[in-house]
Amino acid sequence: MDWIGFFTILILLLLIAGWQVVKKRVSFADAMMAHMAVTLSFAFDMIICKQLKMYHYVSCKYGAVNSLLVGLLAFPAISIIFTSFLPKTKMKIGMYIGIWTIALTLLELYIAKPLDIILYDKWRILPWSPVVYIVSFILLLGYRKIILNHVKHGN
């Protein structure tokens, strides 16, 4: 089930993100945020997965290829889906980040781990995955805000 689950989740993310791109048209800032999601995922993956060997995707044998697929496809798709429904107020954004953090953590706990989509050698989902999600969303939204300010002011 590991490979089937891996590609099923990847394809679903791509379909939902693709639908959002067609439906709402992704802004320049949101496209740049998706690009930054790739950068953050590769940086995190190189340290936590490759160097510290705390987890890997589906199999050790194809770990690098699987990490590449997740970094290039899954995380930008999640970023696009995330920004497609992003609320406007800071309070609602905070709650929104919380909902996404809970949803992604539950996905790890009840789908990715039991189906061996992600193999956790040393990584502990709780408390570390929620911390990483919160920090990542805050960094991505901060980057998005910088891009929006530059576009707004013509820099």
Residue pairs with C-beta under 8 A, 6 or more apart in sequence:
1 115
1 116
2 58
2 59
2 115
2 116
2 117
3 58
5 111
5 112
5 115
5 116
5 117
6 57
6 58
6 66
6 117
9 74
9 111
9 112
9 117
10 69
10 70
10 73
10 74
13 73
13 74
13 77
13 78
13 81
14 73
14 77
16 77
16 81
17 76
17 77
17 78
17 80
17 81
20 26
20 80
20 81
20 84
21 80
24 84
26 34
26 80
26 83
28 147
28 151
29 144
29 147
29 148
29 151
30 79
30 80
30 83
30 144
32 143
32 144
32 147
33 79
33 83
33 140
33 141
33 143
33 144
33 147
34 76
34 77
34 79
34 80
35 76
36 79
36 139
36 140
36 143
37 75
37 76
37 78
37 79
37 136
37 140
38 71
38 72
38 75
38 76
40 75
40 136
40 139
40 140
41 70
41 71
41 74
41 75
42 71
44 132
44 136
45 67
45 70
45 71
48 54
48 55
48 123
49 55
49 56
49 63
49 67
50 63
50 64
50 67
52 122
53 121
53 122
54 120
54 121
54 122
54 123
55 118
55 119
55 120
55 121
55 122
55 123
56 63
56 66
56 67
56 118
56 119
56 121
57 63
57 66
57 67
57 69
57 70
57 117
57 118
57 119
58 66
58 116
58 117
58 118
58 119
59 66
59 119
60 119
78 104
79 140
82 100
82 137
82 140
83 144
85 96
86 93
86 96
86 141
87 93
87 95
87 96
93 141
97 133
97 134
97 137
97 138
97 141
98 134
100 133
100 137
101 130
101 133
101 134
101 137
102 130
104 129
104 133
105 125
105 126
105 129
105 130
105 133
108 118
108 125
108 129
109 125
109 126
111 117
112 118
113 120
113 125
123 129
149 155
